[in-house]
Amino acid sequence: MPFRPIHLATALAALVQATAVAAQDYDADPQGSGAIVGAVRWLQGTLLGTVATTVSIIAVAVVGLLMLTGRLNWRYGVTVVVGCFILFGAASIVGGIQTAAQSGL
């Protein structure tokens, strides 16, 4: 197929449109979602607050002691530890996924 300027102009227009769509503000909350956003922020504060941190420390300590004494299977113990990493690292995990999605990886 021979080179035609019309194809180039169409490709450039599609590229500009895709860039504009990717540049939309994803941080804005939809209208009328204030109660839902407030509830989710409360849940996040509860899950990542002082109480959750204290419970996680106690859980990891107890699981570690049970694993060392041979009373708990290592697989279940590692599951508790990995769950704590996922719980407290959720913000970093989501940030990495969003960065990868925006860069097109």
Beta strands, then each sheet from edge to edge (+ up, - down):
end
